[in-house]
Amino acid sequence: MVDRIFIENLRIKCRIGVTEEERRDPQDVILDVNLFRSLDRAAITNSLDDTANYREVMERISDFVSEGEFTLLESLADGLAVRTLNQFGVDRVSVRVRKGKYSSEPSVGVEVVRSADAEGRPWSKR
């Protein structure tokens, strides 16, 4: 499948860092989220019910990130990917996360990819 809904450069304040001092004040994280699913039906029906509501996706991402506290980018990316996969009925999701302070050249961050299983069930931690 090649259809993709994307959100790029979503900047959200987040409590993240290895030390308590680093997590004390929220800092910017920058997210790129890709939702993979067939968009054929939505294109034909022109119905929001046949796709993912972009505004709702961004609101849920923002809530998860801003209300949480994370030690590692890896934990944030994994949690967001699993939550997005499970909430929006997509086949696959990729989440790319970097801290704002590391966003200039060279940019440093993490990316995770999670998929539903062969029967279309959401991914879960083993």
C-alpha positions as CSV (number, residue, x, y, z in Angstrom):
1,M,0.0,0.0,0.0
2,V,1.3,3.4,-0.9
3,D,-1.5,5.8,0.3
4,R,-0.3,8.0,3.1
5,I,-1.7,10.8,5.3
6,F,1.2,12.9,6.6
7,I,1.7,15.4,9.3
8,E,5.1,17.1,9.1
9,N,7.0,19.5,11.4
10,L,4.4,19.4,14.2
11,R,6.1,21.3,17.1
12,I,4.8,20.5,20.6
13,K,6.0,21.3,24.1
14,C,6.9,18.2,26.0
15,R,8.6,17.1,29.2
16,I,11.4,14.9,28.0
17,G,14.9,14.1,29.0
18,V,17.1,11.7,30.9
19,T,17.5,13.9,34.0
20,E,14.8,15.4,36.2
21,E,16.4,18.8,35.6
22,E,16.0,18.4,31.8
23,R,12.3,17.3,32.2
24,R,11.5,20.2,34.6
25,D,10.6,22.7,31.9
26,P,8.8,21.6,28.7
27,Q,10.9,21.8,25.6
28,D,10.0,21.6,21.9
29,V,9.8,18.3,20.1
30,I,9.2,18.1,16.4
31,L,7.1,15.3,15.0
32,D,6.5,13.8,11.6
33,V,3.7,11.3,11.6
34,N,2.7,9.1,8.6
35,L,-0.5,7.1,8.6
36,F,-0.7,4.4,5.9
37,R,-4.1,3.2,4.8
38,S,-6.0,2.8,1.6
39,L,-7.6,6.1,0.6
40,D,-9.5,4.7,-2.4
41,R,-12.9,4.6,-0.7
42,A,-12.5,8.2,0.7
43,A,-11.6,9.4,-2.8
44,I,-14.8,7.9,-4.2
45,T,-17.3,8.7,-1.4
46,N,-15.8,12.1,-0.4
47,S,-16.7,11.1,3.2
48,L,-14.6,11.8,6.3
49,D,-15.8,8.5,7.6
50,D,-13.6,6.7,5.1
51,T,-10.4,8.4,6.1
52,A,-8.7,9.8,9.2
53,N,-9.8,13.2,10.5
54,Y,-6.5,15.2,10.3
55,R,-7.6,17.6,12.9
56,E,-8.5,14.9,15.4
57,V,-5.2,13.1,14.7
58,M,-3.3,16.3,15.4
59,E,-5.3,17.0,18.6
60,R,-4.8,13.5,20.0
61,I,-1.1,13.6,19.1
62,S,-0.8,17.0,20.8
63,D,-2.6,15.8,23.9
64,F,-0.5,12.7,24.3
65,V,2.8,14.5,23.8
66,S,2.0,17.6,25.9
67,E,0.4,15.7,28.8
68,G,3.0,13.0,29.1
69,E,6.5,12.9,30.5
70,F,9.2,10.9,28.8
71,T,12.9,10.0,29.4
72,L,13.8,9.0,25.9
73,L,12.7,10.0,22.4
74,E,12.4,6.3,21.7
75,S,9.7,6.0,24.4
76,L,7.8,9.0,23.1
77,A,7.9,7.8,19.5
78,D,6.8,4.2,20.4
79,G,4.0,5.3,22.6
80,L,2.7,7.7,20.0
81,A,3.0,5.2,17.2
82,V,1.1,2.5,19.1
83,R,-1.6,4.9,20.2
84,T,-2.1,6.3,16.7
85,L,-2.2,2.9,15.1
86,N,-4.8,1.7,17.6
87,Q,-7.0,4.8,17.6
88,F,-7.2,5.5,13.9
89,G,-7.6,2.1,12.1
90,V,-4.6,2.5,9.9
91,D,-2.5,-0.4,8.6
92,R,0.9,1.2,9.5
93,V,2.2,4.3,11.1
94,S,5.7,5.9,11.3
95,V,6.6,8.4,13.8
96,R,9.7,10.6,13.6
97,V,10.7,12.6,16.7
98,R,13.5,15.1,17.3
99,K,14.1,17.7,20.0
100,G,13.8,21.3,18.8
101,K,17.3,22.0,20.1
102,Y,18.7,19.2,17.8
103,S,16.6,20.2,14.7
104,S,19.2,22.2,12.8
105,E,21.9,20.6,10.7
106,P,22.7,17.9,11.4
107,S,19.2,16.9,12.7
108,V,19.2,14.1,15.3
109,G,16.2,12.0,16.4
110,V,14.4,8.7,16.1
111,E,11.9,7.1,13.9
112,V,9.7,4.0,14.7
113,V,7.4,2.1,12.4
114,R,4.5,0.0,13.7
115,S,2.0,-2.1,11.8
116,A,-1.3,-3.9,12.3
117,D,-0.9,-7.7,12.2
118,A,-1.8,-9.8,9.2
119,E,-5.5,-9.9,10.3
120,G,-5.7,-6.1,10.6
121,R,-5.6,-6.1,14.4
122,P,-3.6,-3.2,16.0
123,W,-0.1,-3.7,17.1
124,S,0.4,-4.4,20.8
125,K,3.5,-4.7,23.0
126,R,4.6,-8.3,23.4
